[in-house]
């Protein structure tokens, strides 16, 4: 017989309960001290909020933030506004059917391509900024290196070492 103590979360009295393993219990999961955790039960897994679900062909808008001091490596597909205050090494692309706006704050740094309907830079970027027919705003604290594609552009004293390419306006249908 195993004489190791077992611990479950605090009880209503505020005292921890010492008991035997109860992996199938309804309200608590008991684990022996020094023992491995049992496999997670499906009832304990996180569930996404049903309101984020969309119908076929619809893309939900999701706001995202990469905080100062955080470092993200990889590519991201965006469905809404995204603010970069940390560092990104990879490409940021708006999802098909979405109109994303990306803000690179004063503390933000993106080394990779950014593709979005609206791009605003106050920090550092290296790569292609592609707004297509959309807007690009480069503020006085911006440090931009690479290529900038835009429909409309606003430059307010940015350190700009880039090739500017204006996207051709769409032709009217004949």
Order of alpha helices (4+ residues) and beta strands (2+ residues): beta-beta-beta-beta-beta-beta-beta-beta-beta-beta-beta-beta-beta-beta-beta-beta-beta-beta
